[in-house]
Structures are given as structure tokens and as C-alpha cells.
């Protein structure tokens, strides 16, 4: 059981959108492409859409803002264009990759389509957009930690120079190439016994690049969390990850794989979540939360072939949106 997701390329989805734009008709195309016709990373495109949406609301163009929010939902993998689905149906799903983004999108839909006359509605919209922009972007502490003037290769060399601090390999925010992944693989093979967490968010990874890393990652004996958020990954990768998780000797201690804010991954398949559950049945706070129909020993009862009651997910880092967005 899970949400239906968008089929086809992003360009096809954009081209199928209904309704002409009254001004700046090239805005959607400008979000899809940058100089040299190189596609923008998904998170950069989405941040641009949130900022444009807020601009439209400030100008009183709520209908156009609603259309752009529809594009944003589709870009995140939420296929339906029905407002009822967004406000009510999707709210019931718990196998979401990124519940925080989901909740903020629902709140934005309510403010745009069901504005309240009392109070500071615009101020509330601005606050939501700040929160969503922060959540969809590399966190500010990453930028401070990396230093804007440092070269990516220098950052990579520094991280791979010695033992992982706090048992964490943190490469988040460093653009990686296939050649860089060879160095990362060698490092994981050398220091893998010490690694509890691997952070690869916002590094430009594609499906093929993750598959290149998968053999080294899946054999780390102590790995509990793997962050792959903010990259260029697609739903096609879920099959490979799910198949890998079916082997109890692969990812023996992993409890969470963060796949949020990628190309079109909005929900996780039941076999993926069940495999995570089996690896840590006694852990109290899992990314797959307790659901109706779960037995006292952690096993699921009453599941049908369609997945029954969907397992839930929570954000494994409990990322802040409220206070961080205001800093």
C-alpha cells in the first residue's frame, strides 16, 4: 500500500500542466534548466519553486500559486492533482519518505486554497515557505562547516584522511564524481569496522553512483544510518535497495536509509520497511513506527498481499524546521 507516484519525465509532467500563465511563461522552463541546458539538482529547483510561489501569493495571484504548488507536488512524486487528495487522502499515508515536506506541502495547500480572513495569513505563508526552503536545502551548519571558499576536493581529502570522527563518515554537501566514489569505497573498506553512520546528502549522487557504492556500504558491520537525501535518485533504485535488504547479511544493523528530497521517491515499498524492521525489532524508536496489527514480538499480523496497514516512517534525524528556518 502506498501513494501513487508520477510516471514519465519531469519535462513531460510540466508540459501536461493545464492553464496558460499570465506572465513569465518561461518560469517553469527556467527551473528545469540552467546555463548549458544542464538540469538543476532537484532541491535547487524546488527551492526556486517555493520562492516563486511566495512571490505570487504576495501579489495576490493565488490561482497561479495553486498551479505552481501542483507542479511542486508532482516534482516531489505526489502524482495526484486533486486538492482533496492532497489535503485529506495523502495525510493518511505513513510510509512517506519525508513526512516533514509532506506536512508543509499540505499546510501550504490549505493557506493557498482555503485562506482565512482573520490573522496574518501572509505572515503564516512566509513562515511556511521559510521552513520548506530550509528543509529542502543543505543545512546552514554544513555550509559553515565546509567553508564556502574551500574546494570540494580539499573537503573530501580532509574527511578521508583519518579515522571517522564520532564513527561518522560525513560527506554531505560535497559534490562527488564516480572517481571520488572509488576513494570513498577504499576508505570504507579500510575503516569500515568503525563506521556507524554515512552522510551522503546533497552530493549529486545518481542511481548508478549509489549502486557503485552499495557493495561497500552493505557490508559495514556497524552501520545504522545512511543518508542519501537531496540527490538525483529515482524510484528505480528502490528495487535494488529492497533486494539488498532481503539478504540478512547485508546492512546487518541498519535502521534507516534517508531517501528524501530526491527525484521522485515519495513513499517506500512494504518489503523495504519490513526488512528494516527485522534488523532491529527490539529498538524502541524506529523509522518504521508501530502500527495497528503488530504483534508484541515485533512481527506483523493481519497483513494481506497488498501490504495491509502501511508501516510508517519518521525523519531519522528529527530535523528542525521551525527554529532553524528563523535563524
ZIWO-V927448 format. One record per pair of residues at least 4 apart in sequence whose ideal C-beta (glycine too) atoms are under 7 Angstrom apart, sorted by the first residue. I is the first residue (numbers start at 1). J is the second residue. If there is no record, write none. Layout:
i->(I | I)
j->(J | J)
//
This chain:
i->(1 | 1 | 1 | 2 | 2 | 2 | 2 | 2 | 3 | 3 | 3 | 3 | 3 | 4 | 4 | 5 | 5 | 5 | 5 | 5 | 6 | 6 | 6 | 6 | 6 | 8 | 8 | 10 | 10 | 10 | 11 | 11 | 12 | 13 | 14 | 14 | 14 | 17 | 17 | 19 | 21 | 21 | 22 | 26 | 27 | 27 | 28 | 28 | 29 | 31 | 31 | 31 | 31 | 32 | 32 | 33 | 33 | 34 | 34 | 40 | 40 | 41 | 41 | 42 | 42 | 42 | 42 | 42 | 43 | 43 | 43 | 43 | 43 | 43 | 44 | 45 | 45 | 46 | 46 | 46 | 46 | 47 | 47 | 47 | 47 | 48 | 49 | 49 | 49 | 49 | 50 | 50 | 50 | 50 | 51 | 51 | 52 | 52 | 53 | 53 | 53 | 53 | 53 | 54 | 54 | 54 | 54 | 55 | 56 | 56 | 56 | 56 | 57 | 57 | 57 | 57 | 57 | 58 | 61 | 62 | 62 | 63 | 64 | 65 | 65 | 66 | 66 | 66 | 67 | 68 | 69 | 69 | 69 | 69 | 70 | 70 | 71 | 72 | 73 | 73 | 73 | 74 | 74 | 76 | 76 | 77 | 77 | 77 | 78 | 78 | 80 | 80 | 82 | 83 | 83 | 83 | 84 | 84 | 85 | 85 | 86 | 86 | 86 | 87 | 87 | 87 | 90 | 91 | 93 | 93 | 94 | 94 | 94 | 94 | 95 | 95 | 95 | 95 | 95 | 95 | 95 | 96 | 96 | 96 | 96 | 97 | 97 | 97 | 97 | 97 | 97 | 97 | 98 | 98 | 98 | 99 | 99 | 99 | 99 | 100 | 100 | 100 | 100 | 100 | 101 | 101 | 101 | 101 | 101 | 101 | 102 | 103 | 104 | 104 | 104 | 104 | 104 | 105 | 106 | 107 | 107 | 108 | 108 | 109 | 110 | 111 | 111 | 111 | 111 | 111 | 115 | 116 | 120 | 121 | 122 | 123 | 124 | 125 | 126 | 127 | 128 | 129 | 130 | 130 | 131 | 131 | 131 | 131 | 132 | 133 | 134 | 134 | 134 | 135 | 135 | 136 | 138 | 138 | 138 | 138 | 138 | 140 | 141 | 142 | 142 | 142 | 143 | 146 | 146 | 146 | 150 | 150 | 152 | 152 | 152 | 153 | 154 | 155 | 155 | 156 | 156 | 156 | 156 | 157 | 159 | 159 | 159 | 160 | 160 | 163 | 163 | 164 | 164 | 164 | 164 | 164 | 167 | 167 | 167 | 167 | 168 | 168 | 168 | 169 | 169 | 169 | 170 | 171 | 171 | 171 | 171 | 172 | 172 | 172 | 172 | 172 | 172 | 173 | 174 | 175 | 175 | 176 | 176 | 176 | 176 | 176 | 178 | 178 | 180 | 181 | 181 | 181 | 181 | 182 | 183 | 184 | 184 | 185 | 185 | 185 | 186 | 187 | 188 | 188 | 188 | 188 | 188 | 189 | 191 | 192 | 193 | 195 | 195 | 195 | 196 | 196 | 196 | 197 | 197 | 198 | 198 | 198 | 199 | 200 | 200 | 200 | 201 | 201 | 201 | 201 | 202 | 203 | 204 | 204 | 205 | 205 | 205 | 205 | 205 | 205 | 206 | 207 | 207 | 207 | 207 | 207 | 208 | 209 | 210 | 210 | 210 | 210 | 211 | 213 | 214 | 214 | 214 | 215 | 217 | 217 | 218 | 218 | 218 | 221 | 222 | 223 | 223 | 223 | 224 | 224 | 224 | 225 | 225 | 225 | 226 | 226 | 227 | 228 | 228 | 228 | 228 | 229 | 229 | 229 | 229 | 230 | 231 | 232 | 232 | 233 | 233 | 233 | 233 | 233 | 234 | 234 | 235 | 235 | 237 | 238 | 238 | 238 | 238 | 239 | 240 | 241 | 241 | 241 | 242 | 242 | 242 | 242 | 244 | 244 | 245 | 245 | 245 | 245 | 245 | 246 | 248 | 252 | 253 | 254 | 254 | 255 | 255 | 255 | 255 | 255 | 255 | 256 | 256 | 256 | 258 | 259 | 268 | 268 | 268 | 270 | 270 | 270 | 270 | 271 | 272 | 273 | 273 | 273 | 274 | 275 | 276 | 276 | 277 | 277 | 277 | 277 | 277 | 280 | 281 | 287 | 287 | 287 | 288 | 288 | 288 | 289 | 289 | 290 | 291 | 291 | 291 | 292 | 293 | 293 | 293 | 293 | 293 | 293 | 294 | 295 | 295 | 302 | 303 | 303 | 304 | 315 | 320 | 321 | 323)
j->(306 | 307 | 310 | 93 | 95 | 267 | 269 | 310 | 78 | 90 | 93 | 266 | 267 | 79 | 80 | 77 | 79 | 235 | 264 | 266 | 13 | 74 | 77 | 79 | 264 | 12 | 13 | 14 | 32 | 75 | 15 | 32 | 16 | 74 | 28 | 32 | 71 | 67 | 71 | 67 | 25 | 64 | 64 | 30 | 31 | 52 | 32 | 71 | 33 | 40 | 45 | 48 | 49 | 39 | 45 | 37 | 39 | 38 | 40 | 44 | 45 | 204 | 232 | 46 | 232 | 261 | 262 | 263 | 47 | 136 | 137 | 202 | 230 | 261 | 48 | 49 | 75 | 50 | 72 | 75 | 136 | 51 | 133 | 136 | 137 | 52 | 53 | 68 | 71 | 72 | 54 | 129 | 132 | 133 | 55 | 133 | 56 | 68 | 57 | 65 | 68 | 69 | 129 | 58 | 125 | 126 | 129 | 59 | 61 | 64 | 65 | 68 | 62 | 65 | 112 | 122 | 125 | 122 | 65 | 66 | 112 | 67 | 68 | 69 | 112 | 70 | 112 | 113 | 71 | 72 | 73 | 108 | 109 | 112 | 74 | 81 | 75 | 76 | 78 | 86 | 105 | 78 | 79 | 101 | 266 | 264 | 265 | 266 | 90 | 266 | 85 | 86 | 86 | 87 | 109 | 113 | 88 | 89 | 89 | 90 | 90 | 106 | 109 | 106 | 109 | 110 | 102 | 106 | 267 | 310 | 310 | 311 | 312 | 313 | 267 | 268 | 273 | 310 | 311 | 312 | 313 | 102 | 266 | 267 | 313 | 259 | 260 | 265 | 266 | 267 | 268 | 313 | 102 | 260 | 261 | 103 | 313 | 314 | 315 | 104 | 135 | 315 | 319 | 321 | 105 | 132 | 135 | 136 | 260 | 261 | 106 | 107 | 108 | 128 | 131 | 132 | 135 | 109 | 110 | 111 | 128 | 112 | 128 | 113 | 114 | 115 | 121 | 124 | 125 | 128 | 121 | 121 | 124 | 125 | 126 | 127 | 128 | 129 | 130 | 131 | 132 | 133 | 134 | 325 | 135 | 321 | 322 | 325 | 136 | 137 | 321 | 324 | 325 | 319 | 321 | 261 | 142 | 143 | 173 | 202 | 230 | 144 | 145 | 146 | 172 | 173 | 148 | 150 | 155 | 173 | 154 | 155 | 156 | 174 | 175 | 157 | 158 | 159 | 174 | 160 | 171 | 174 | 180 | 161 | 169 | 170 | 171 | 183 | 187 | 191 | 194 | 168 | 169 | 191 | 194 | 195 | 194 | 195 | 196 | 197 | 196 | 197 | 199 | 195 | 198 | 199 | 199 | 176 | 199 | 200 | 203 | 199 | 200 | 201 | 202 | 203 | 227 | 202 | 203 | 203 | 204 | 180 | 181 | 203 | 204 | 205 | 209 | 212 | 184 | 185 | 209 | 212 | 213 | 186 | 187 | 188 | 213 | 189 | 213 | 216 | 190 | 191 | 192 | 195 | 216 | 217 | 220 | 216 | 195 | 220 | 221 | 220 | 222 | 223 | 222 | 223 | 224 | 224 | 225 | 217 | 223 | 226 | 227 | 205 | 227 | 228 | 227 | 228 | 229 | 230 | 230 | 231 | 231 | 232 | 209 | 210 | 228 | 231 | 232 | 233 | 232 | 211 | 233 | 234 | 236 | 237 | 212 | 213 | 214 | 228 | 233 | 237 | 240 | 217 | 218 | 240 | 244 | 219 | 223 | 226 | 244 | 250 | 251 | 252 | 253 | 251 | 253 | 254 | 253 | 254 | 255 | 255 | 256 | 316 | 254 | 257 | 258 | 233 | 257 | 258 | 259 | 258 | 259 | 260 | 261 | 261 | 262 | 262 | 263 | 237 | 259 | 262 | 263 | 265 | 263 | 264 | 264 | 265 | 241 | 242 | 265 | 269 | 272 | 243 | 244 | 245 | 257 | 272 | 246 | 269 | 271 | 272 | 250 | 251 | 250 | 251 | 272 | 275 | 276 | 275 | 252 | 279 | 279 | 276 | 279 | 276 | 279 | 280 | 283 | 286 | 287 | 276 | 287 | 316 | 316 | 265 | 272 | 273 | 313 | 274 | 307 | 310 | 311 | 275 | 276 | 277 | 288 | 311 | 278 | 279 | 287 | 288 | 281 | 286 | 288 | 298 | 311 | 286 | 298 | 313 | 314 | 316 | 311 | 312 | 313 | 312 | 314 | 294 | 309 | 311 | 312 | 309 | 300 | 301 | 302 | 303 | 308 | 309 | 300 | 299 | 301 | 308 | 307 | 308 | 308 | 319 | 324 | 325 | 327)
//
